[in-house]
C-alpha cells in the first residue's frame, strides 16, 4: 500500500467517524476506487507497451507521425499568435515600426 493510499484511507476513516457514516460503506467505496485505479493503471500500461512495440516495428512511420504532429502544433501556435497579436506585425511577418514611410 502506498503512502498516498494510506493517507486517503485515514482521511476517509476520520471523515466517516465524524459524519457518523457506516464504515462498511466507506470500505466498499475505498475498495471500488482501488479496483478502478488498478484497472486504469493496467490499461495505461498496456497502451504504452503497444505504442512502444509499434514504434520498434515501424520507426520511420512513427517518426513521420511525430513530425506531422509537431508541424500541426507549430502551425496552430503560429496561427493563434497571428490572430491574437495582429496589431504588432504586418502580413509578411515584419514588425511595424510605428513610423510613416516617406
C-alpha positions as CSV (number, residue, x, y, z in Angstrom):
1,X,0.0,0.0,0.0
2,X,1.4,3.4,-0.9
3,X,1.7,6.3,1.4
4,X,-1.0,8.2,-0.6
5,X,-3.4,5.3,-0.2
6,X,-2.7,5.1,3.5
7,X,-3.4,8.9,3.8
8,X,-6.6,8.5,1.8
9,X,-7.8,5.7,4.0
10,X,-7.0,7.6,7.1
11,X,-8.8,10.7,5.9
12,X,-11.8,8.8,4.8
13,X,-12.0,6.9,8.1
14,X,-11.7,10.1,10.1
15,X,-14.3,11.8,8.0
16,X,-16.6,8.8,8.3
17,X,-16.3,8.7,12.1
18,X,-17.0,12.4,12.3
19,X,-20.0,12.2,10.0
20,X,-21.4,9.1,11.5
21,X,-21.2,7.2,8.3
22,X,-21.2,3.4,8.4
23,X,-17.6,2.0,8.0
24,X,-18.7,-0.8,5.7
25,X,-19.9,1.8,3.1
26,X,-16.6,3.6,3.3
27,X,-14.6,0.4,3.0
28,X,-16.7,-0.6,0.0
29,X,-16.2,2.8,-1.7
30,X,-12.5,2.6,-1.0
31,X,-12.2,-0.9,-2.4
32,X,-14.1,0.1,-5.5
33,X,-11.8,3.1,-6.1
34,X,-8.7,1.0,-5.6
35,X,-10.1,-1.5,-8.1
36,X,-10.9,1.3,-10.6
37,X,-7.4,2.8,-10.2
38,X,-5.8,-0.6,-10.7
39,X,-7.8,-1.3,-13.9
40,X,-6.9,2.2,-15.2
41,X,-3.2,1.6,-14.5
42,X,-3.3,-1.7,-16.2
43,X,-5.0,-0.2,-19.3
44,X,-2.4,2.6,-19.5
45,X,0.4,0.2,-19.1
46,X,-1.0,-2.0,-21.9
47,X,-1.4,1.1,-24.1
48,X,2.2,2.3,-23.5
49,X,3.5,-1.2,-24.3
50,X,1.5,-1.3,-27.5
51,X,2.9,2.1,-28.6
52,X,6.4,1.1,-27.8
53,X,6.1,-2.2,-29.7
54,X,4.6,-0.3,-32.7
55,X,7.4,2.2,-32.7
56,X,10.0,-0.5,-32.6
57,X,8.4,-2.3,-35.5
58,X,7.8,0.8,-37.7
59,X,10.3,3.5,-36.6
60,X,10.1,5.5,-39.8
61,X,6.3,5.7,-39.7
62,X,6.5,6.7,-36.0
63,X,9.0,9.4,-36.8
64,X,6.8,10.7,-39.7
65,X,3.7,10.8,-37.4
66,X,5.7,12.7,-34.8
67,X,7.0,15.2,-37.3
68,X,3.5,15.7,-38.7
69,X,2.0,16.2,-35.2
70,X,4.8,18.7,-34.4
71,X,4.1,20.6,-37.7
72,X,0.4,20.7,-36.9
73,X,1.0,22.1,-33.4
74,X,3.5,24.6,-34.6
75,X,1.1,25.7,-37.4
76,X,-1.7,26.1,-34.8
77,X,0.6,28.1,-32.5
78,X,1.7,30.4,-35.3
79,X,-1.9,30.9,-36.4
80,X,-3.0,31.7,-32.9
81,X,-0.2,34.1,-32.4
82,X,-1.2,35.9,-35.7
83,X,-4.8,36.1,-34.6
84,X,-4.0,37.3,-31.1
85,X,-1.2,39.7,-31.9
86,X,-2.4,41.0,-35.2
87,X,-1.7,44.7,-34.4
88,X,2.1,44.2,-33.9
89,X,3.0,42.7,-37.3
90,X,2.3,43.2,-41.0
91,X,1.0,40.4,-43.2
92,X,4.5,39.4,-44.2
93,X,5.6,38.9,-40.6
94,X,7.7,42.0,-40.3
95,X,7.2,44.1,-37.2
96,X,5.6,47.5,-37.5
97,X,7.9,50.3,-36.6
98,X,5.3,52.9,-35.9
99,X,6.9,55.4,-38.3
100,X,5.4,56.5,-41.6
101,X,7.2,55.8,-44.8
102,X,8.1,58.9,-46.8
